[in-house]
Amino acid sequence: MKKKINAVLFALFAAVMVAGCSGPNINTAVSPAVSVYQSYGDKIPGRFALYVNADKMQDTIKPSGLPPCYIHSYPVDARAQFVASTQQTLEDILESVELVNAPLDRTVFDSGNYDGMVVVEVDSFEGDIRIIPKLQWFFDIGAEAEIIINVFIDDSSGRLFGATVEGDADDTGYGAVGQSVNSAMKESLRNLAERLANSARLRK
């Protein structure tokens, strides 16, 4: 009986410790690319289907190099925000973009509904939290985020375009975790948009 009570108490203690190590869910915002450098004055012509795989934009950002539970870890779910950010970014680059729920087979191009299929997938999403010493007994919280994206564009003849881009960001102070994720999204999508917008092959 005593062993059973001890086991229950240990389980409760472990649950409290785990809960104490986790901070609140981090809110992120739709963050499309801005100030995209383009060598052309118009959008890429054609009607494109867009599929975005943002599954990896859900993770827990944990502090590195610190004892367990020294500061909180923070759950982040930016999947919906990344999809919306990608769509808004590409609407400024492509003449017509329609979001679809799954990649389309190349045979769909024969129907004339689309001129190309754009697939954007998050290859990796990583974050870090650190302590920044200030005055004695005072410190600030810093956060970093990095996002790597793969993009592919196909038409009826095959692969038109393929690239891997990344974006990273660093922020400090209140809201640093969420701001770093937002800024990394914006930076990675800006790099993606510049690669697409300045591709001569996509304009043939």
C-alpha positions in Angstrom: 0.0 0.0 0.0 2.8 2.4 0.9 4.6 1.7 -2.4 1.4 2.4 -4.3 0.9 5.8 -2.4 4.5 6.7 -3.1 4.1 5.9 -6.8 1.0 8.1 -7.0 2.7 10.9 -5.2 5.7 10.6 -7.5 3.5 10.7 -10.6 1.7 13.8 -9.3 5.0 15.5 -8.5 6.3 14.7 -12.0 3.1 16.1 -13.6 3.4 19.3 -11.6 7.1 19.7 -12.6 6.3 19.2 -16.3 3.4 21.7 -16.1 5.7 24.1 -14.4 8.2 23.9 -17.2 5.8 24.8 -19.9 4.7 28.4 -20.5 1.5 29.6 -22.3 0.9 29.0 -26.0 2.6 31.6 -28.1 0.4 33.7 -30.3 1.8 34.4 -33.8 0.5 36.6 -36.6 0.0 36.4 -40.3 3.3 37.7 -41.6 3.6 38.0 -45.4 6.7 39.2 -47.1 7.1 42.9 -47.6 9.7 45.0 -49.7 10.3 42.2 -52.2 13.0 43.2 -54.7 11.9 42.6 -58.3 13.6 43.1 -61.6 10.3 43.0 -63.4 7.4 45.4 -63.2 4.6 42.9 -63.5 3.4 39.7 -61.9 4.3 36.2 -63.3 1.5 35.4 -65.7 -0.8 32.4 -65.4 -3.2 30.7 -63.0 -1.5 28.7 -60.3 -2.7 26.2 -57.7 -0.9 26.5 -54.4 -0.4 23.8 -51.8 1.3 24.7 -48.5 2.6 22.0 -46.2 3.1 23.8 -42.8 3.0 20.8 -40.5 6.4 21.5 -39.1 5.3 25.0 -37.9 4.1 23.4 -34.8 6.7 22.9 -32.1 7.8 23.7 -28.6 10.6 26.3 -28.3 12.9 25.4 -25.5 15.8 27.1 -23.8 19.2 25.7 -24.6 22.2 25.5 -22.3 20.1 26.0 -19.2 19.1 23.7 -16.4 15.6 22.0 -16.8 12.7 24.3 -15.9 15.1 27.3 -15.3 12.8 29.2 -17.7 9.7 28.1 -19.5 9.4 26.3 -22.8 6.8 27.7 -25.1 4.4 25.8 -27.4 4.1 27.4 -30.9 1.5 26.5 -33.5 1.9 28.8 -36.5 0.6 26.4 -39.2 -2.4 28.4 -40.1 -0.5 31.7 -40.0 2.2 30.3 -42.3 -0.3 29.1 -44.8 -2.1 32.5 -44.9 1.3 34.4 -45.0 2.4 32.2 -48.0 -0.8 32.8 -49.9 -0.7 36.6 -49.4 2.9 36.7 -50.4 2.4 34.8 -53.6 -0.7 36.8 -54.5 1.7 39.8 -55.0 4.0 37.7 -57.2 1.8 35.5 -59.3 -1.1 36.7 -61.5 -3.6 34.3 -60.1 -3.2 31.9 -57.1 -5.8 29.5 -55.7 -5.1 27.6 -52.4 -5.8 23.8 -52.7 -5.8 21.1 -50.0 -3.4 18.7 -51.6 -0.9 18.7 -54.5 -2.6 18.2 -57.9 -1.6 15.6 -60.4 0.0 17.0 -63.6 -2.9 15.7 -65.7 -5.0 18.6 -64.2 -3.1 20.9 -66.5 -4.7 19.3 -69.5 -8.1 20.6 -68.4 -6.8 24.2 -68.7 -7.9 25.1 -65.2 -4.3 25.8 -64.0 -1.0 26.7 -65.7 1.1 25.5 -62.8 1.2 23.8 -59.4 3.1 25.6 -56.6 4.1 23.5 -53.6 5.6 25.2 -50.6 6.7 23.1 -47.7 8.4 23.9 -44.4 11.5 21.8 -44.3 12.4 22.8 -40.7 11.4 25.2 -38.0 13.7 25.7 -35.0 13.7 28.2 -32.1 15.8 28.9 -29.1 15.3 30.9 -25.9 18.2 32.4 -23.9 18.8 34.7 -20.9 20.5 38.0 -21.5 22.1 39.4 -18.3 21.5 43.1 -17.6 22.0 44.8 -14.2 22.6 42.7 -11.1 19.6 40.5 -10.4 18.0 41.6 -13.7 17.9 39.8 -17.0 16.1 39.9 -20.3 14.7 37.1 -22.5 16.0 36.6 -26.0 14.5 34.4 -28.6 15.7 33.2 -32.0 13.8 31.4 -34.8 14.8 29.9 -38.1 12.6 28.6 -40.9 13.8 26.7 -44.0 11.3 26.4 -46.9 11.3 24.2 -50.1 9.4 25.5 -53.1 8.6 23.6 -56.3 6.6 24.7 -59.4 5.5 22.2 -62.0 3.5 22.5 -65.2 2.3 19.9 -67.8 5.9 19.5 -69.1 7.5 18.9 -65.7 9.5 20.8 -63.1 9.7 24.6 -63.9 11.3 25.8 -60.7 12.8 24.5 -57.5 14.6 26.2 -54.6 15.3 26.1 -50.9 15.3 29.4 -48.9 15.5 30.2 -45.2 14.8 33.1 -42.9 15.9 33.7 -39.3 15.2 36.4 -36.7 16.3 37.4 -33.3 14.2 39.4 -30.8 14.4 40.4 -27.1 12.0 41.5 -24.4 8.3 40.9 -23.8 6.8 38.8 -26.7 10.3 37.9 -28.0 9.3 34.3 -28.9 6.3 35.2 -30.9 8.0 38.2 -32.6 11.0 36.1 -33.6 8.7 33.5 -35.3 6.7 36.2 -37.1 9.9 37.9 -38.3 11.4 34.5 -39.5 8.2 33.8 -41.4 8.4 37.2 -43.1 12.1 36.9 -43.9 11.9 33.3 -45.3 8.9 34.3 -47.5 10.6 37.4 -48.7 13.5 35.3 -49.8 11.1 32.9 -51.5 9.2 35.7 -53.2 12.4 37.3 -54.6 13.6 33.9 -56.0 10.2 33.5 -57.8 9.7 37.1 -58.9 13.1 37.3 -60.6 13.0 33.9 -62.3 13.2 34.4 -66.1 12.1 30.8 -66.7 8.7 31.4 -65.0 8.0 34.3 -67.3 8.5 32.5 -70.6 
